[in-house]
Amino acid sequence: MRDTPRQREHTARVVRCVECGCSSGLRWRGWGAYRYEDAETTDPPVIVFYCPSCAENEFGHSRRV
């Protein structure tokens, strides 16, 4: 069953941090999306999300605004 335009308009979009599993909430403030490609498999690249704290730990920076 497909969503109607009205349902898509009101669907909450939240994501979970790939490292710690916390939820982004509705505003995503400071969150980052990164393309991840595992060189050891033939799986296609995926998009992963990092919360501000985990982005800073993983990459040495955060996207805090």
PQR file of N, CA, C, O and H, with PARSE charges and radii, in Angstrom:
ATOM      1  N   MET A   1       0.846  -1.179   0.000 -0.4000 1.5000
ATOM      2  CA  MET A   1       0.000   0.000   0.000 -0.0000 2.0000
ATOM      3  C   MET A   1       0.889   1.239   0.000  0.5500 1.7000
ATOM      4  O   MET A   1       1.787   1.359   0.834 -0.5500 1.4000
ATOM      5  N   ARG A   2       0.652   2.131  -0.901 -0.4000 1.5000
ATOM      6  CA  ARG A   2       1.476   3.329  -1.028 -0.0000 2.0000
ATOM      7  C   ARG A   2       0.913   4.454  -0.184  0.5500 1.7000
ATOM      8  O   ARG A   2      -0.296   4.551   0.027 -0.5500 1.4000
ATOM      9  H   ARG A   2      -0.077   2.033  -1.579  0.4000 1.0000
ATOM     10  N   ASP A   3       1.816   5.307   0.297 -0.4000 1.5000
ATOM     11  CA  ASP A   3       1.393   6.488   1.048 -0.0000 2.0000
ATOM     12  C   ASP A   3       0.727   7.485   0.115  0.5500 1.7000
ATOM     13  O   ASP A   3       1.114   7.633  -1.044 -0.5500 1.4000
ATOM     14  H   ASP A   3       2.798   5.228   0.125  0.4000 1.0000
ATOM     15  N   THR A   4      -0.267   8.156   0.636 -0.4000 1.5000
ATOM     16  CA  THR A   4      -0.876   9.246  -0.112 -0.0000 2.0000
ATOM     17  C   THR A   4      -0.007  10.487   0.063  0.5500 1.7000
ATOM     18  O   THR A   4       0.800  10.533   0.991 -0.5500 1.4000
ATOM     19  H   THR A   4      -0.582   8.036   1.577  0.4000 1.0000
ATOM     20  N   PRO A   5      -0.148  11.498  -0.803 -0.5600 1.5000
ATOM     21  CA  PRO A   5       0.636  12.725  -0.627  0.2800 2.0000
ATOM     22  C   PRO A   5       0.474  13.334   0.766  0.5500 1.7000
ATOM     23  O   PRO A   5       1.436  13.854   1.332 -0.5500 1.4000
ATOM     24  N   ARG A   6      -0.719  13.271   1.309 -0.4000 1.5000
ATOM     25  CA  ARG A   6      -0.955  13.830   2.644 -0.0000 2.0000
ATOM     26  C   ARG A   6      -0.177  13.049   3.707  0.5500 1.7000
ATOM     27  O   ARG A   6       0.391  13.653   4.617 -0.5500 1.4000
ATOM     28  H   ARG A   6      -1.501  12.848   0.850  0.4000 1.0000
ATOM     29  N   GLN A   7      -0.145  11.724   3.605 -0.4000 1.5000
ATOM     30  CA  GLN A   7       0.601  10.917   4.568 -0.0000 2.0000
ATOM     31  C   GLN A   7       2.091  11.196   4.474  0.5500 1.7000
ATOM     32  O   GLN A   7       2.759  11.294   5.504 -0.5500 1.4000
ATOM     33  H   GLN A   7      -0.606  11.234   2.865  0.4000 1.0000
ATOM     34  N   ARG A   8       2.625  11.326   3.281 -0.4000 1.5000
ATOM     35  CA  ARG A   8       4.050  11.622   3.117 -0.0000 2.0000
ATOM     36  C   ARG A   8       4.389  12.976   3.716  0.5500 1.7000
ATOM     37  O   ARG A   8       5.468  13.152   4.282 -0.5500 1.4000
ATOM     38  H   ARG A   8       2.083  11.247   2.445  0.4000 1.0000
ATOM     39  N   GLU A   9       3.494  13.919   3.598 -0.4000 1.5000
ATOM     40  CA  GLU A   9       3.721  15.263   4.115 -0.0000 2.0000
ATOM     41  C   GLU A   9       3.838  15.272   5.632  0.5500 1.7000
ATOM     42  O   GLU A   9       4.529  16.123   6.192 -0.5500 1.4000
ATOM     43  H   GLU A   9       2.617  13.776   3.138  0.4000 1.0000
ATOM     44  N   HIS A  10       3.177  14.344   6.301 -0.4000 1.5000
ATOM     45  CA  HIS A  10       3.118  14.341   7.760 -0.0000 2.0000
ATOM     46  C   HIS A  10       3.902  13.197   8.394  0.5500 1.7000
ATOM     47  O   HIS A  10       3.761  12.946   9.591 -0.5500 1.4000
ATOM     48  H   HIS A  10       2.616  13.653   5.846  0.4000 1.0000
ATOM     49  N   THR A  11       4.714  12.509   7.622 -0.4000 1.5000
ATOM     50  CA  THR A  11       5.504  11.414   8.168 -0.0000 2.0000
ATOM     51  C   THR A  11       6.767  11.965   8.812  0.5500 1.7000
ATOM     52  O   THR A  11       7.511  12.719   8.186 -0.5500 1.4000
ATOM     53  H   THR A  11       4.829  12.713   6.650  0.4000 1.0000
ATOM     54  N   ALA A  12       7.005  11.595  10.045 -0.4000 1.5000
ATOM     55  CA  ALA A  12       8.204  12.050  10.757 -0.0000 2.0000
ATOM     56  C   ALA A  12       9.422  11.333  10.190  0.5500 1.7000
ATOM     57  O   ALA A  12       9.385  10.124   9.965 -0.5500 1.4000
ATOM     58  H   ALA A  12       6.400  10.982  10.554  0.4000 1.0000
ATOM     59  N   ARG A  13      10.477  12.062   9.965 -0.4000 1.5000
ATOM     60  CA  ARG A  13      11.722  11.492   9.444 -0.0000 2.0000
ATOM     61  C   ARG A  13      12.798  11.592  10.516  0.5500 1.7000
ATOM     62  O   ARG A  13      13.381  12.654  10.734 -0.5500 1.4000
ATOM     63  H   ARG A  13      10.506  13.045  10.148  0.4000 1.0000
ATOM     64  N   VAL A  14      13.046  10.496  11.165 -0.4000 1.5000
ATOM     65  CA  VAL A  14      14.107  10.440  12.162 -0.0000 2.0000
ATOM     66  C   VAL A  14      15.055   9.315  11.767  0.5500 1.7000
ATOM     67  O   VAL A  14      14.664   8.366  11.087 -0.5500 1.4000
ATOM     68  H   VAL A  14      12.573   9.633  10.988  0.4000 1.0000
ATOM     69  N   VAL A  15      16.292   9.433  12.197 -0.4000 1.5000
ATOM     70  CA  VAL A  15      17.286   8.401  11.919 -0.0000 2.0000
ATOM     71  C   VAL A  15      17.994   8.032  13.212  0.5500 1.7000
ATOM     72  O   VAL A  15      17.855   8.716  14.226 -0.5500 1.4000
ATOM     73  H   VAL A  15      16.609  10.204  12.750  0.4000 1.0000
ATOM     74  N   ARG A  16      18.744   6.956  13.168 -0.4000 1.5000
ATOM     75  CA  ARG A  16      19.517   6.507  14.322 -0.0000 2.0000
ATOM     76  C   ARG A  16      20.997   6.585  13.989  0.5500 1.7000
ATOM     77  O   ARG A  16      21.415   6.318  12.862 -0.5500 1.4000
ATOM     78  H   ARG A  16      18.857   6.400  12.345  0.4000 1.0000
ATOM     79  N   CYS A  17      21.775   6.954  14.986 -0.4000 1.5000
ATOM     80  CA  CYS A  17      23.226   7.032  14.836 -0.0000 2.0000
ATOM     81  C   CYS A  17      23.785   5.623  14.644  0.5500 1.7000
ATOM     82  O   CYS A  17      23.442   4.706  15.390 -0.5500 1.4000
ATOM     83  H   CYS A  17      21.436   7.171  15.901  0.4000 1.0000
ATOM     84  N   VAL A  18      24.643   5.460  13.648 -0.4000 1.5000
ATOM     85  CA  VAL A  18      25.223   4.161  13.349 -0.0000 2.0000
ATOM     86  C   VAL A  18      26.158   3.690  14.472  0.5500 1.7000
ATOM     87  O   VAL A  18      26.377   2.487  14.620 -0.5500 1.4000
ATOM     88  H   VAL A  18      24.922   6.205  13.042  0.4000 1.0000
ATOM     89  N   GLU A  19      26.704   4.604  15.253 -0.4000 1.5000
ATOM     90  CA  GLU A  19      27.628   4.250  16.334 -0.0000 2.0000
ATOM     91  C   GLU A  19      26.912   3.968  17.651  0.5500 1.7000
ATOM     92  O   GLU A  19      27.058   2.884  18.216 -0.5500 1.4000
ATOM     93  H   GLU A  19      26.526   5.581  15.133  0.4000 1.0000
ATOM     94  N   CYS A  20      26.142   4.933  18.141 -0.4000 1.5000
ATOM     95  CA  CYS A  20      25.560   4.796  19.483 -0.0000 2.0000
ATOM     96  C   CYS A  20      24.071   4.433  19.471  0.5500 1.7000
ATOM     97  O   CYS A  20      23.531   4.018  20.497 -0.5500 1.4000
ATOM     98  H   CYS A  20      26.023   5.814  17.682  0.4000 1.0000
ATOM     99  N   GLY A  21      23.410   4.584  18.331 -0.4000 1.5000
ATOM    100  CA  GLY A  21      22.011   4.202  18.224 -0.0000 2.0000
ATOM    101  C   GLY A  21      21.010   5.235  18.692  0.5500 1.7000
ATOM    102  O   GLY A  21      19.809   4.964  18.704 -0.5500 1.4000
ATOM    103  H   GLY A  21      23.849   4.921  17.499  0.4000 1.0000
ATOM    104  N   CYS A  22      21.481   6.437  19.087 -0.4000 1.5000
ATOM    105  CA  CYS A  22      20.524   7.445  19.547 -0.0000 2.0000
ATOM    106  C   CYS A  22      19.698   7.975  18.370  0.5500 1.7000
ATOM    107  O   CYS A  22      20.103   7.874  17.212 -0.5500 1.4000
ATOM    108  H   CYS A  22      22.456   6.657  19.077  0.4000 1.0000
ATOM    109  N   SER A  23      18.549   8.533  18.690 -0.4000 1.5000
ATOM    110  CA  SER A  23      17.612   9.030  17.682 -0.0000 2.0000
ATOM    111  C   SER A  23      17.874  10.497  17.379  0.5500 1.7000
ATOM    112  O   SER A  23      18.237  11.268  18.268 -0.5500 1.4000
ATOM    113  H   SER A  23      18.219   8.615  19.631  0.4000 1.0000
ATOM    114  N   SER A  24      17.690  10.877  16.122 -0.4000 1.5000
ATOM    115  CA  SER A  24      17.947  12.250  15.690 -0.0000 2.0000
ATOM    116  C   SER A  24      16.895  13.239  16.173  0.5500 1.7000
ATOM    117  O   SER A  24      17.172  14.436  16.252 -0.5500 1.4000
ATOM    118  H   SER A  24      17.396  10.251  15.400  0.4000 1.0000
ATOM    119  N   GLY A  25      15.719  12.775  16.491 -0.4000 1.5000
ATOM    120  CA  GLY A  25      14.624  13.705  16.746 -0.0000 2.0000
ATOM    121  C   GLY A  25      14.150  14.276  15.414  0.5500 1.7000
ATOM    122  O   GLY A  25      14.602  13.834  14.358 -0.5500 1.4000
ATOM    123  H   GLY A  25      15.494  11.802  16.427  0.4000 1.0000
ATOM    124  N   LEU A  26      13.273  15.222  15.449 -0.4000 1.5000
ATOM    125  CA  LEU A  26      12.690  15.731  14.209 -0.0000 2.0000
ATOM    126  C   LEU A  26      13.541  16.786  13.511  0.5500 1.7000
ATOM    127  O   LEU A  26      13.356  17.023  12.317 -0.5500 1.4000
ATOM    128  H   LEU A  26      12.905  15.581  16.307  0.4000 1.0000
ATOM    129  N   ARG A  27      14.463  17.424  14.219 -0.4000 1.5000
ATOM    130  CA  ARG A  27      15.197  18.546  13.614 -0.0000 2.0000
ATOM    131  C   ARG A  27      16.564  18.189  13.048  0.5500 1.7000
ATOM    132  O   ARG A  27      17.076  18.937  12.215 -0.5500 1.4000
ATOM    133  H   ARG A  27      14.613  17.232  15.189  0.4000 1.0000
ATOM    134  N   TRP A  28      17.166  17.113  13.445 -0.4000 1.5000
ATOM    135  CA  TRP A  28      18.457  16.636  12.949 -0.0000 2.0000
ATOM    136  C   TRP A  28      19.578  17.642  13.191  0.5500 1.7000
ATOM    137  O   TRP A  28      20.598  17.574  12.505 -0.5500 1.4000
ATOM    138  H   TRP A  28      16.751  16.505  14.121  0.4000 1.0000
ATOM    139  N   ARG A  29      19.441  18.529  14.091 -0.4000 1.5000
ATOM    140  CA  ARG A  29      20.453  19.572  14.301 -0.0000 2.0000
ATOM    141  C   ARG A  29      21.817  18.964  14.619  0.5500 1.7000
ATOM    142  O   ARG A  29      21.960  18.213  15.584 -0.5500 1.4000
ATOM    143  H   ARG A  29      18.612  18.584  14.648  0.4000 1.0000
ATOM    144  N   GLY A  30      22.808  19.293  13.808 -0.4000 1.5000
ATOM    145  CA  GLY A  30      24.165  18.828  14.021 -0.0000 2.0000
ATOM    146  C   GLY A  30      24.470  17.435  13.507  0.5500 1.7000
ATOM    147  O   GLY A  30      25.617  16.996  13.591 -0.5500 1.4000
ATOM    148  H   GLY A  30      22.692  19.904  13.024  0.4000 1.0000
ATOM    149  N   TRP A  31      23.498  16.733  12.983 -0.4000 1.5000
ATOM    150  CA  TRP A  31      23.702  15.379  12.491 -0.0000 2.0000
ATOM    151  C   TRP A  31      24.376  15.402  11.133  0.5500 1.7000
ATOM    152  O   TRP A  31      24.273  16.382  10.395 -0.5500 1.4000
ATOM    153  H   TRP A  31      22.566  17.089  12.915  0.4000 1.0000
ATOM    154  N   GLY A  32      25.064  14.320  10.806 -0.4000 1.5000
ATOM    155  CA  GLY A  32      25.726  14.204   9.512 -0.0000 2.0000
ATOM    156  C   GLY A  32      25.370  12.900   8.827  0.5500 1.7000
ATOM    157  O   GLY A  32      25.209  11.864   9.473 -0.5500 1.4000
ATOM    158  H   GLY A  32      25.148  13.524  11.405  0.4000 1.0000
ATOM    159  N   ALA A  33      25.250  12.967   7.511 -0.4000 1.5000
ATOM    160  CA  ALA A  33      25.023  11.782   6.693 -0.0000 2.0000
ATOM    161  C   ALA A  33      26.293  11.537   5.891  0.5500 1.7000
ATOM    162  O   ALA A  33      26.843  12.459   5.289 -0.5500 1.4000
ATOM    163  H   ALA A  33      25.381  13.808   6.987  0.4000 1.0000
ATOM    164  N   TYR A  34      26.749  10.303   5.884 -0.4000 1.5000
ATOM    165  CA  TYR A  34      27.997   9.959   5.221 -0.0000 2.0000
ATOM    166  C   TYR A  34      27.792   8.733   4.341  0.5500 1.7000
ATOM    167  O   TYR A  34      27.053   7.813   4.690 -0.5500 1.4000
ATOM    168  H   TYR A  34      26.302   9.554   6.373  0.4000 1.0000
ATOM    169  N   ARG A  35      28.457   8.742   3.205 -0.4000 1.5000
ATOM    170  CA  ARG A  35      28.416   7.581   2.312 -0.0000 2.0000
ATOM    171  C   ARG A  35      29.429   6.567   2.818  0.5500 1.7000
ATOM    172  O   ARG A  35      30.586   6.905   3.068 -0.5500 1.4000
ATOM    173  H   ARG A  35      29.058   9.489   2.922  0.4000 1.0000
ATOM    174  N   TYR A  36      28.988   5.318   2.969 -0.4000 1.5000
ATOM    175  CA  TYR A  36      29.861   4.264   3.472 -0.0000 2.0000
ATOM    176  C   TYR A  36      29.913   3.141   2.451  0.5500 1.7000
ATOM    177  O   TYR A  36      28.884   2.630   2.009 -0.5500 1.4000
ATOM    178  H   TYR A  36      28.048   5.043   2.766  0.4000 1.0000
ATOM    179  N   GLU A  37      31.128   2.770   2.090 -0.4000 1.5000
ATOM    180  CA  GLU A  37      31.327   1.673   1.151 -0.0000 2.0000
ATOM    181  C   GLU A  37      32.308   0.686   1.773  0.5500 1.7000
ATOM    182  O   GLU A  37      33.452   1.041   2.057 -0.5500 1.4000
ATOM    183  H   GLU A  37      31.963   3.184   2.450  0.4000 1.0000
ATOM    184  N   ASP A  38      31.869  -0.537   1.983 -0.4000 1.5000
ATOM    185  CA  ASP A  38      32.715  -1.567   2.590 -0.0000 2.0000
ATOM    186  C   ASP A  38      33.573  -2.196   1.496  0.5500 1.7000
ATOM    187  O   ASP A  38      33.059  -2.868   0.602 -0.5500 1.4000
ATOM    188  H   ASP A  38      30.940  -0.825   1.753  0.4000 1.0000
ATOM    189  N   ALA A  39      34.864  -1.975   1.574 -0.4000 1.5000
ATOM    190  CA  ALA A  39      35.790  -2.472   0.555 -0.0000 2.0000
ATOM    191  C   ALA A  39      35.913  -3.999   0.554  0.5500 1.7000
ATOM    192  O   ALA A  39      36.394  -4.584  -0.416 -0.5500 1.4000
ATOM    193  H   ALA A  39      35.281  -1.430   2.300  0.4000 1.0000
ATOM    194  N   GLU A  40      35.481  -4.637   1.635 -0.4000 1.5000
ATOM    195  CA  GLU A  40      35.605  -6.089   1.734 -0.0000 2.0000
ATOM    196  C   GLU A  40      34.421  -6.846   1.156  0.5500 1.7000
ATOM    197  O   GLU A  40      34.445  -8.075   1.097 -0.5500 1.4000
ATOM    198  H   GLU A  40      35.090  -4.162   2.424  0.4000 1.0000
ATOM    199  N   THR A  41      33.388  -6.137   0.729 -0.4000 1.5000
ATOM    200  CA  THR A  41      32.221  -6.804   0.155 -0.0000 2.0000
ATOM    201  C   THR A  41      31.888  -6.166  -1.186  0.5500 1.7000
ATOM    202  O   THR A  41      32.459  -5.145  -1.569 -0.5500 1.4000
ATOM    203  H   THR A  41      33.367  -5.139   0.776  0.4000 1.0000
ATOM    204  N   THR A  42      30.964  -6.783  -1.878 -0.4000 1.5000
ATOM    205  CA  THR A  42      30.482  -6.217  -3.142 -0.0000 2.0000
ATOM    206  C   THR A  42      29.146  -5.507  -2.957  0.5500 1.7000
ATOM    207  O   THR A  42      28.482  -5.145  -3.929 -0.5500 1.4000
ATOM    208  H   THR A  42      30.500  -7.612  -1.567  0.4000 1.0000
ATOM    209  N   ASP A  43      28.760  -5.312  -1.700 -0.4000 1.5000
ATOM    210  CA  ASP A  43      27.510  -4.609  -1.426 -0.0000 2.0000
ATOM    211  C   ASP A  43      27.602  -3.174  -1.927  0.5500 1.7000
ATOM    212  O   ASP A  43      28.674  -2.570  -1.884 -0.5500 1.4000
ATOM    213  H   ASP A  43      29.299  -5.605  -0.910  0.4000 1.0000
ATOM    214  N   PRO A  44      26.490  -2.625  -2.401 -0.5600 1.5000
ATOM    215  CA  PRO A  44      26.515  -1.229  -2.851  0.2800 2.0000
ATOM    216  C   PRO A  44      26.707  -0.281  -1.664  0.5500 1.7000
ATOM    217  O   PRO A  44      26.409  -0.651  -0.529 -0.5500 1.4000
ATOM    218  N   PRO A  45      27.198   0.929  -1.910 -0.5600 1.5000
ATOM    219  CA  PRO A  45      27.368   1.910  -0.831  0.2800 2.0000
ATOM    220  C   PRO A  45      26.036   2.226  -0.164  0.5500 1.7000
ATOM    221  O   PRO A  45      24.976   2.125  -0.782 -0.5500 1.4000
ATOM    222  N   VAL A  46      26.106   2.610   1.103 -0.4000 1.5000
ATOM    223  CA  VAL A  46      24.916   3.001   1.857 -0.0000 2.0000
ATOM    224  C   VAL A  46      25.175   4.351   2.514  0.5500 1.7000
ATOM    225  O   VAL A  46      26.321   4.788   2.618 -0.5500 1.4000
ATOM    226  H   VAL A  46      26.967   2.692   1.605  0.4000 1.0000
ATOM    227  N   ILE A  47      24.130   4.992   2.945 -0.4000 1.5000
ATOM    228  CA  ILE A  47      24.239   6.237   3.696 -0.0000 2.0000
ATOM    229  C   ILE A  47      24.089   5.895   5.175  0.5500 1.7000
ATOM    230  O   ILE A  47      23.139   5.220   5.571 -0.5500 1.4000
ATOM    231  H   ILE A  47      23.200   4.636   2.860  0.4000 1.0000
ATOM    232  N   VAL A  48      25.029   6.363   5.982 -0.4000 1.5000
ATOM    233  CA  VAL A  48      24.965   6.159   7.430 -0.0000 2.0000
ATOM    234  C   VAL A  48      24.895   7.519   8.102  0.5500 1.7000
ATOM    235  O   VAL A  48      25.356   8.518   7.551 -0.5500 1.4000
ATOM    236  H   VAL A  48      25.801   6.911   5.661  0.4000 1.0000
ATOM    237  N   PHE A  49      24.323   7.550   9.284 -0.4000 1.5000
ATOM    238  CA  PHE A  49      24.109   8.796  10.008 -0.0000 2.0000
ATOM    239  C   PHE A  49      24.864   8.771  11.323  0.5500 1.7000
ATOM    240  O   PHE A  49      24.917   7.749  12.007 -0.5500 1.4000
ATOM    241  H   PHE A  49      23.948   6.738   9.731  0.4000 1.0000
ATOM    242  N   TYR A  50      25.454   9.922  11.671 -0.4000 1.5000
ATOM    243  CA  TYR A  50      26.179  10.078  12.922 -0.0000 2.0000
ATOM    244  C   TYR A  50      25.604  11.253  13.699  0.5500 1.7000
ATOM    245  O   TYR A  50      25.355  12.319  13.135 -0.5500 1.4000
ATOM    246  H   TYR A  50      25.411  10.752  11.115  0.4000 1.0000
ATOM    247  N   CYS A  51      25.395  11.051  15.002 -0.4000 1.5000
ATOM    248  CA  CYS A  51      25.004  12.152  15.873 -0.0000 2.0000
ATOM    249  C   CYS A  51      26.215  13.074  16.031  0.5500 1.7000
ATOM    250  O   CYS A  51      27.330  12.660  15.712 -0.5500 1.4000
ATOM    251  H   CYS A  51      25.597  10.185  15.460  0.4000 1.0000
ATOM    252  N   PRO A  52      26.039  14.293  16.507 -0.5600 1.5000
ATOM    253  CA  PRO A  52      27.169  15.217  16.636  0.2800 2.0000
ATOM    254  C   PRO A  52      28.325  14.669  17.484  0.5500 1.7000
ATOM    255  O   PRO A  52      29.487  14.850  17.121 -0.5500 1.4000
ATOM    256  N   SER A  53      28.028  14.012  18.592 -0.4000 1.5000
ATOM    257  CA  SER A  53      29.091  13.486  19.466 -0.0000 2.0000
ATOM    258  C   SER A  53      29.887  12.382  18.784  0.5500 1.7000
ATOM    259  O   SER A  53      31.117  12.377  18.832 -0.5500 1.4000
ATOM    260  H   SER A  53      27.084  13.866  18.887  0.4000 1.0000
ATOM    261  N   CYS A  54      29.197  11.464  18.159 -0.4000 1.5000
ATOM    262  CA  CYS A  54      29.899  10.357  17.491 -0.0000 2.0000
ATOM    263  C   CYS A  54      30.659  10.839  16.263  0.5500 1.7000
ATOM    264  O   CYS A  54      31.725  10.305  15.957 -0.5500 1.4000
ATOM    265  H   CYS A  54      28.198  11.468  18.120  0.4000 1.0000
ATOM    266  N   ALA A  55      30.136  11.839  15.548 -0.4000 1.5000
ATOM    267  CA  ALA A  55      30.860  12.404  14.396 -0.0000 2.0000
ATOM    268  C   ALA A  55      32.170  13.017  14.866  0.5500 1.7000
ATOM    269  O   ALA A  55      33.202  12.865  14.212 -0.5500 1.4000
ATOM    270  H   ALA A  55      29.270  12.273  15.796  0.4000 1.0000
ATOM    271  N   GLU A  56      32.130  13.706  15.992 -0.4000 1.5000
ATOM    272  CA  GLU A  56      33.348  14.304  16.521 -0.0000 2.0000
ATOM    273  C   GLU A  56      34.350  13.232  16.940  0.5500 1.7000
ATOM    274  O   GLU A  56      35.547  13.366  16.684 -0.5500 1.4000
ATOM    275  H   GLU A  56      31.292  13.829  16.523  0.4000 1.0000
ATOM    276  N   ASN A  57      33.866  12.169  17.581 -0.4000 1.5000
ATOM    277  CA  ASN A  57      34.753  11.074  17.993 -0.0000 2.0000
ATOM    278  C   ASN A  57      35.331  10.342  16.790  0.5500 1.7000
ATOM    279  O   ASN A  57      36.509   9.984  16.786 -0.5500 1.4000
ATOM    280  H   ASN A  57      32.894  12.060  17.789  0.4000 1.0000
ATOM    281  N   GLU A  58      34.514  10.120  15.777 -0.4000 1.5000
ATOM    282  CA  GLU A  58      34.920   9.333  14.609 -0.0000 2.0000
ATOM    283  C   GLU A  58      35.780  10.117  13.624  0.5500 1.7000
ATOM    284  O   GLU A  58      36.753   9.587  13.088 -0.5500 1.4000
ATOM    285  H   GLU A  58      33.557  10.410  15.781  0.4000 1.0000
ATOM    286  N   PHE A  59      35.422  11.383  13.384 -0.4000 1.5000
ATOM    287  CA  PHE A  59      36.062  12.162  12.331 -0.0000 2.0000
ATOM    288  C   PHE A  59      36.835  13.378  12.838  0.5500 1.7000
ATOM    289  O   PHE A  59      37.502  14.053  12.054 -0.5500 1.4000
ATOM    290  H   PHE A  59      34.631  11.814  13.819  0.4000 1.0000
ATOM    291  N   GLY A  60      36.754  13.665  14.135 -0.4000 1.5000
ATOM    292  CA  GLY A  60      37.470  14.801  14.682 -0.0000 2.0000
ATOM    293  C   GLY A  60      36.750  16.119  14.483  0.5500 1.7000
ATOM    294  O   GLY A  60      37.335  17.183  14.685 -0.5500 1.4000
ATOM    295  H   GLY A  60      36.212  13.117  14.772  0.4000 1.0000
ATOM    296  N   HIS A  61      35.501  16.060  14.094 -0.4000 1.5000
ATOM    297  CA  HIS A  61      34.697  17.284  13.916 -0.0000 2.0000
ATOM    298  C   HIS A  61      33.229  16.929  14.085  0.5500 1.7000
ATOM    299  O   HIS A  61      32.848  15.759  14.049 -0.5500 1.4000
ATOM    300  H   HIS A  61      35.027  15.195  13.930  0.4000 1.0000
ATOM    301  N   SER A  62      32.438  17.930  14.265 -0.4000 1.5000
ATOM    302  CA  SER A  62      30.987  17.725  14.285 -0.0000 2.0000
ATOM    303  C   SER A  62      30.374  18.797  13.395  0.5500 1.7000
ATOM    304  O   SER A  62      31.057  19.725  12.960 -0.5500 1.4000
ATOM    305  H   SER A  62      32.748  18.880  14.295  0.4000 1.0000
ATOM    306  N   ARG A  63      29.107  18.663  13.136 -0.4000 1.5000
ATOM    307  CA  ARG A  63      28.420  19.614  12.278 -0.0000 2.0000
ATOM    308  C   ARG A  63      27.503  20.498  13.100  0.5500 1.7000
ATOM    309  O   ARG A  63      26.451  20.923  12.622 -0.5500 1.4000
ATOM    310  H   ARG A  63      28.553  17.909  13.489  0.4000 1.0000
ATOM    311  N   ARG A  64      27.893  20.775  14.325 -0.4000 1.5000
ATOM    312  CA  ARG A  64      27.060  21.595  15.188 -0.0000 2.0000
ATOM    313  C   ARG A  64      26.874  22.965  14.577  0.5500 1.7000
ATOM    314  O   ARG A  64      27.807  23.577  14.057 -0.5500 1.4000
ATOM    315  H   ARG A  64      28.748  20.430  14.713  0.4000 1.0000
ATOM    316  N   VAL A  65      25.637  23.427  14.658 -0.4000 1.5000
ATOM    317  CA  VAL A  65      25.302  24.739  14.085 -0.0000 2.0000
ATOM    318  C   VAL A  65      24.952  25.679  15.202  0.5500 1.7000
ATOM    319  O   VAL A  65      24.636  26.842  14.953 -0.5500 1.4000
ATOM    320  H   VAL A  65      24.879  22.930  15.080  0.4000 1.0000
TER
END
